[in-house]
Amino acid sequence: MSAGGVRTVRAGRRRVEVHRPDKVILPAGDGAGPYTKGDLVEYHRAVAPFMVPHLRGRPLMLERHPDGLGGPTFMQKNTPEGYPEWITRAEVAKEGGTVVHTVCDDSATLLYLVDQAALTLHRWLSRTTSVRRPDRLVFDLDPSGDDFAQVRTAARLLGDLLGELRLPSGLMTTGSRGLHVVVPLTPRQEFDEVREFAREVAEKLVGGHPGLLTTAARKKDRGDRLYLDIQRNAYAQTAVAPYTVRARPGAPVATPVSWDQLDDPALHARRWTVADAVDQARTRPWEGIMSRPRSLGPARRRLRALGG
C-alpha cells in the first residue's frame, strides 16, 4: 500500500516503509533503466533469499546516495541513532575507540537500508563472532582499462593455482570492471596471516606472468598489466557484497558466477543488472563452494612446495 509518497512493503514478519518510491536513483545505461527506489526495493525483495546469507553476521559499510547517482555520496560505518531497534548492530574496535556497524541479518533490514538509499553494501570478510579471523579471502582482479579478456585470463590462471592448492573458490563479477575470486576459510587465521598468504599466491602468479599481472599498488607502476589486489584482506577492510547494486547507470549488480561461465563470450563485469541478476542467482552458481571452508596451513605448504 502507499500513501503520501510512502509505500509499505512486507519483509518476513515485518513491514517496512519506503519513502518516495518513485524517485529515480540510477539513470539509464546500456539500454536498462532508469531505476527508481521502488524498482530497487522490488529487486532486493526478490534477491533477499540469495543475498542475505552473504551478509548475515557481518559488519557493513553502507554506500549511500540519498539524492541518486548525481548527488553526494556518503560512506557510512556507524549506525545512526534513528535506525529501528530490531536492526542488528555490532560494536567493533577501531583505532582510538569503537564503531557500531549495521549488520543485515534479514530481508527487513535489507529493505530498510534500500529506503535509506544505501545503494551498495560493502561487507567485512569476518563475522561479528570472530571479527579478527576472516572466513573469506578475496582476490580483486582489477584491469588497467575495461579489457575483460585480460580479466578472464587472469581468473583462469588464479583458479588453476587455487585448484593446485586444493582451495575451493567462487567467481563474482564486480559490476564495475573486474572480477572477485572468493575463497571460503575456516576462521582460524588472523587477518595478517591471511593477507600474507594472499600476497604469496599473487606473487607466485606475477612471477610466472610478469607481462600480464602485477601487485604494484601505485597505478603509475602498473602500466597496462592487471592488478592483483589482495589489500581487502585486512581488519576493517571491506569488499562489495554478492548481489549488491553498483552506483553506475543501468544498475549493474555484483553477481556470483560459476567457473564454467568464465568461457561465456557474453560475460563481462557488468553482465547482470537489477533486471536479470535474480535469474542468475536462482542458478545457484556457488552451490557447495562457500560451505567447504579450508584452513590455510595445508595450502601454504603446497604453495611453498611449488616454489611460492
N, C-alpha and C positions, 0 to 999 in steps of 0.2 A: 504494500500500500504506500501511497505517497501523499503528502500534503505540505503546502507552503515551501516547496523546494526541498523537502525531506522525504526520503524513501526508507521504509523499514523492511529489512530482509531477515529471514530466519537462517541461523547457522547453528546446527546442532540443537541444543536446548535453549539457546539464547536468541534474542532479536537484536539486531544492530542497526542503528540509524545511519543512513548515508545522506549527507548534506550536499546539495547542488549536484545531483547525479547527472544532469545534462551538461555540466561544464566540461569543455574539451581540455584534456590533459596532455594528449600526444597528437601532433599533427599527422597527416597522411604521409606515407612514404612507400615507395616501390609498389604502388597500386593498392596499399592497405591503409585503412583508417579514413578520416581521423577517429580517435578513440576518446570517448567521454569517461568520466569517473564511473558512471553506471556500467559502461562496457567493461571496465576493469574489474568492477565488483562481480559481474557475471562470470568473467574469466576465472577469477580467484575462487568463486563458489565451485566451479566445475573442476578446477585443478587441485583443490584443497586436499582430497584424499591421497594424492600423489606427492604434493609439496610439503604438507605439514610434517610428515615423518622425517624429512630432511632438516626441519627447523626445531623440532621438539627438543627441549632441554638445552638449547644453545643460546648464549648471549647474542644479540643482534646489534648491528649498526644500521640505522634507517636512513636511506637517501630520500629526502622529502622534496616535493615540488608543488607547494601549495597553489601556485598560480600557473601550473602547467609548465611545459618544457621551456617556454620563453621567459619564465620568471626566475627568481633567485632559487638556489639550491641550498638545502640545509642537511648537513651530515649529523644526525642525532644519535648520540650514545646514551645519554642519561634519560631516563623515563620521566616525563613531566608529571607534576602532581595531579593534573586533571584526568589522567588515564583511569579507567574503571578499576575498581579493586579486584575484579576477577581475572585481570591480566597478570600473568606471572612476571615477577621481577627477579633479577639476580644481581646481588651486590658483589662486585669483584674488585680486587686490588689494582690500583694504578700508581704511578709514581707520585708520591706525596699524598695519597689518600685512597678513596674508593670511588667507583661509579656504579650506578644502578641501571643495568641494561634491561630492556624489554626482552622477554622470551615468548615466542609464539608456540604455544602448546596445543592450540585447537583452531578450528576454522573460524570461530567467532573473533578471536584475536586477529587472525589474518584479515578479515573483512574490516575490522575496526582500523587496522593500520592502513588499509586502502582508503578508507574515509579520511584519514589524516594525511592523504597524499604521499604516503610512504611508498614510492613507486618501485624502488629497487631495494631488496633486502640483502644485506651482507652478513653472513654468519661466521661465528667463530668455528675453528676446527676442533675445538674441545667442547665438552659438555659442562654444565654447572656443577655436576657431581665430582668433576676432576678437571678443573679449569686449566691446570698446568700440564696436563698429559693429554695430548690430542689423540683423537681416534680417526682422524683423516689427515692424509698427506696430499698436497696439491702441487702439481707442476702446471704453470701457466705458460702456454706456448704463444708467444707474442711476436707476430711477424713484423718485419721492418716497414711493410706497407700493407696493402689489402690483398696480398697474394696468398690465396688459400691453398694453392698447390704446395707452397713452402710449408704451411702448417700441416698438411696431410702427410708429407714426407717425414717431418719431424715426429708426428704422432706415431707413425709406423715404427720408426727407429726406437722411440721410447717404449712403446708397447712390447716390442720384441725383447728389449733388455729387461723390462719388468717381468716378462714371461720367463726369461732365463733365471731370474732371481726368485721365481715362484711366488710373485706378488700379484694378486688379482687387482684389476684396475678398471675404472669406468671412464668413458669419454663424455665430455659435455661441451656443446657449443656455448660460447660466452654471450652471444647476442651482440657482440661488438666486432672483433676481427679474428680472434683466435679460438683455441680450444683449451679446456682444462682436462688434465688427466688426474683422476682422483683415486687414491689408494686407501682402502679401509685398514685401520690399525687397531690392535688391542691397546688400550690406554695405559701402557706400562712405561713408556719412554717420555721424558720431558721434552719440551719444545726444542731446546738447544740440540739435543741428540737427534731428533727427527730432522731438523733443518740441516745438520751436518751430513746425515745420510743422504738427503735430497741433493746436497751440494756434490757429494761424491758421485752420485748417479749422473748428475748433469755434466760434471767434468769428464766422466768416462765417455759420455756421448760426444761432447765437444772435442775431446782428444781424437776420436775416430772420424769426425766430420767437421774440421775446423773452418772449412769454407762455407758451411751451411748454418752452423749453430754457434752461439756464443753465450757466455754467462756474464758479459760485461754489463754492469748496471747503468753506466752512462751511455746515453743514446749516441753520442758522438764517437764512441769506441766500437759501436756495433756494425757500422757500415750497412750492407744490405742483408746481413745474417739475421736469422730468427733468434730471439732472446728466450732462453730457457730460464724463466723466472721462478725461483724457489723461495723468495723472500716472504711469501704469505705464511710460511711455516714457522711462525714465531708467536709468542704470547701476545694476546690482544690484537693480533692482526686478523683480517677477515678475508673471505672470498665470496663472490656472488653465489647466492643460493640456487639450487636447481629449481627451475620453472619460474624464477623471478623475471620481471619485466625490466628491460633496459630503457634508459631515458634517451631514446632516439626516435625519429619519425618512423611511423609504421609499427611501433610497439614490438620490436624483436624480443625474443624470450631466450634466456639461458636454458638450454634443453639437453638432458641426457640422451645419448645415442649409443647404439651397440657398436662393437668393433667392426662388424660386417658392414655397417652403414658408412664407414670411412671410405669404402670403394665406390659409393654412390656419386656419380659426377654432379648431381644436383646439390650435394652437401656443401654448405658454407656456414660461416659463423652466425649469420642472421637468417638461416634457413626457415626457422619457425617463428611465428608471431602469436599474439593472443588469439588470432583467428583459427589456428590449427595446432598449437602446442599440446592441447589436451588429447588430440588424436594420437600424437606421438607418445604421450605419457601412458596411454592405455595399452601400448605395445610392451610396456614394462622393460625398457632396454637394459636396465641394470639388474634384472632378475637374478637373484642368487649371488650377486657380486658384493654388495655392501654388507651382506650377512656373513661374509667369510673373512673377518679381520685377521691380520697376521702380526706377529711380533717382528721387529726389525733385526733381531740377533742373527737368525739363520740367513736372512737376505744379505746382511752385511758381510758375513763370512763368504757367501757365494760371490758377492761383488769383488771382494779382495782376491779371491781365487782366480777371478777373470783379469786381475791386474788393475782393479779400480782403486 
